[in-house]
């Protein structure tokens, strides 16, 4: 079985496509993949958001507002996860569609509306979104990203549970990269990464690295 951690910017268009790719993989591999969407908040995430929304990268007030917004979305997502991983992912995906595709502005009220849509306990959600436990979970995610060498959103780290001593870091993750790796090489990570990378066409070269 594959164990996949997809590191995402909650306000990133590309990250939404990556999430859709993971959901497609789940169907394609028929129960052979376990996955988590891990929110990432760092300078790269903030810069990517500023650039995608055509905001001034050098305006400190704008930069702080973007950072605060991403942080609040992550805290909401963490609160949703406390009520089940499936509901948490549904919350994130539904909120992203409103923010990224429909271009709505984030607000605490919007988060509550989405929480209600995915049938979360609203009282529990309200308590958890500002809890120390959610904050600790956020810090744990950022620590894990640093330990895995993840610095940019849309990166995935994949483990093969048959050989969990090695992990594969894929920057610019997409559906075809991981599916081909699995189907052609059985995802024996330590043996197959270099041969897989060499087999790809020049216009489809992901950044692959064995951890």
C-alpha positions in Angstrom: 0.0 0.0 0.0 1.1 3.6 -0.7 1.1 6.2 2.1 1.0 9.7 0.6 1.3 13.1 2.2 0.3 15.9 -0.1 1.4 19.4 1.1 -1.0 22.1 0.0 -1.6 25.8 0.0 -5.3 26.1 0.9 -5.5 29.1 -1.5 -3.6 27.5 -4.3 -5.2 26.7 -7.7 -2.5 24.1 -8.5 -2.9 22.5 -5.1 -6.6 22.0 -5.8 -5.7 20.1 -9.0 -3.2 18.0 -7.1 -5.9 17.1 -4.6 -8.2 16.1 -7.4 -5.4 13.9 -8.8 -5.0 12.2 -5.4 -8.8 11.5 -5.4 -8.5 10.0 -8.9 -5.6 7.9 -7.7 -7.6 6.6 -4.8 -10.2 5.2 -7.3 -7.6 4.0 -9.8 -5.5 2.1 -7.2 -8.6 0.6 -5.5 -7.8 0.8 -1.9 -4.0 0.6 -2.3 -3.4 4.2 -1.2 -3.8 6.0 2.1 -3.4 9.8 2.0 -3.4 13.0 3.9 -3.7 16.6 2.7 -1.2 18.5 4.8 -1.5 22.3 4.9 1.7 24.3 4.4 2.3 27.8 5.6 5.7 29.3 4.8 7.2 32.1 2.7 6.8 30.2 -0.5 3.1 29.6 0.2 2.5 33.2 1.0 4.5 34.4 -2.1 2.6 32.0 -4.4 -0.7 33.3 -3.1 0.3 36.9 -3.5 1.5 36.2 -7.1 -1.6 34.2 -8.1 -3.9 37.0 -6.8 -1.7 39.7 -8.4 -1.0 41.4 -5.0 2.0 43.5 -4.0 4.7 41.2 -2.7 6.4 44.1 -1.0 3.3 45.4 0.9 3.8 44.2 4.5 0.2 44.8 5.4 -1.1 42.7 2.5 1.5 40.0 3.2 0.4 39.8 6.8 -3.3 39.6 5.8 -2.6 36.8 3.4 -0.6 34.9 6.1 -3.4 35.4 8.7 -6.0 34.2 6.2 -4.2 31.0 5.3 -3.5 30.4 9.0 -7.2 30.7 9.9 -8.2 28.4 7.0 -5.7 25.8 8.3 -7.1 26.1 11.8 -10.6 25.5 10.4 -9.4 22.5 8.5 -7.7 21.1 11.6 -10.9 21.6 13.6 -12.8 19.7 10.9 -10.3 16.9 10.9 -11.0 16.3 14.6 -14.4 15.1 13.5 -13.0 12.5 11.0 -10.5 12.5 8.3 -13.1 12.1 5.5 -15.2 15.0 6.8 -12.1 17.1 7.2 -11.0 16.6 3.6 -14.5 17.3 2.4 -14.5 20.6 4.4 -11.2 21.6 2.9 -12.2 20.8 -0.7 -15.6 22.6 -0.4 -14.1 25.7 1.2 -11.4 25.8 -1.5 -13.9 25.7 -4.2 -15.6 28.8 -2.8 -12.4 30.7 -2.2 -10.4 29.7 -5.3 -12.9 28.9 -8.0 -15.8 31.2 -6.9 -13.3 33.9 -5.6 -15.2 34.5 -2.4 -13.4 36.2 0.5 -12.7 34.0 3.5 -14.5 34.7 6.7 -15.2 32.8 9.9 -18.9 32.8 8.9 -18.0 31.2 5.5 -16.1 28.5 7.4 -19.1 27.8 9.5 -21.4 27.5 6.5 -19.1 25.0 4.9 -18.8 23.1 8.2 -22.6 22.9 8.2 -22.7 21.7 4.6 -20.4 18.7 5.4 -22.4 18.0 8.6 -19.9 18.9 11.2 -20.9 19.5 14.8 -20.9 23.3 14.8 -20.4 23.8 18.5 -17.4 21.4 18.5 -16.1 23.0 15.4 -16.2 26.4 16.9 -14.3 25.3 20.0 -11.7 23.3 18.1 -10.9 26.0 15.5 -9.3 28.1 18.3 -8.0 25.3 20.5 -4.5 24.6 21.6 -4.8 21.1 20.1 -5.5 22.5 16.6 -2.6 24.9 17.0 -0.2 22.1 18.0 -1.4 20.0 15.1 -0.6 23.0 12.8 2.9 23.2 14.3 3.4 19.5 14.0 2.6 19.7 10.2 5.2 22.4 9.6 7.8 20.5 11.5 7.0 17.4 9.5 7.4 19.4 6.3 10.8 20.6 7.3 11.9 17.2 8.3 10.8 15.8 4.9 12.5 18.6 3.0 9.3 20.0 1.7 9.5 23.7 1.0 6.9 24.4 -1.6 3.2 23.5 -1.9 2.0 20.9 -4.4 4.8 18.6 -3.2 4.0 15.0 -2.2 6.0 12.5 -0.1 5.2 8.9 -0.8 6.0 5.8 1.2 5.7 2.2 0.2 4.5 0.3 3.3 6.5 -2.7 2.0 9.7 -0.7 2.3 8.9 2.2 4.8 12.6 3.0 5.4 12.6 5.2 2.3 10.2 7.9 1.1 9.9 9.6 -2.3 9.6 13.4 -2.5 7.8 14.6 -5.6 7.8 18.3 -6.3 5.1 19.5 -8.7 3.1 16.4 -8.0 0.6 15.1 -10.5 -1.6 12.1 -11.2 0.5 10.6 -14.0 3.8 10.7 -12.3 2.7 8.7 -9.3 0.5 6.3 -11.2 3.2 5.5 -13.7 5.7 5.0 -10.9 3.3 2.5 -9.2 2.2 0.6 -12.3 5.6 0.4 -14.1 7.8 -0.2 -11.1 5.6 -1.4 -8.3 6.8 1.6 -6.2 9.9 -0.1 -4.9 11.1 3.3 -4.1 14.8 2.7 -3.5 15.3 0.8 -6.7 12.9 2.4 -9.2 13.1 6.2 -8.9 16.1 6.8 -11.2 14.9 4.4 -13.9 11.4 5.9 -13.7 12.7 9.5 -14.0 14.9 8.5 -17.0 11.9 7.0 -18.8 9.8 10.2 -18.7 9.7 12.6 -21.7 11.6 15.8 -21.3 8.5 17.9 -20.9 7.3 15.8 -18.0 10.2 15.7 -15.6 9.2 15.9 -11.9 11.7 16.5 -9.2 12.1 13.1 -7.6 14.2 12.5 -4.5 14.5 9.6 -2.2 14.4 10.6 1.5 
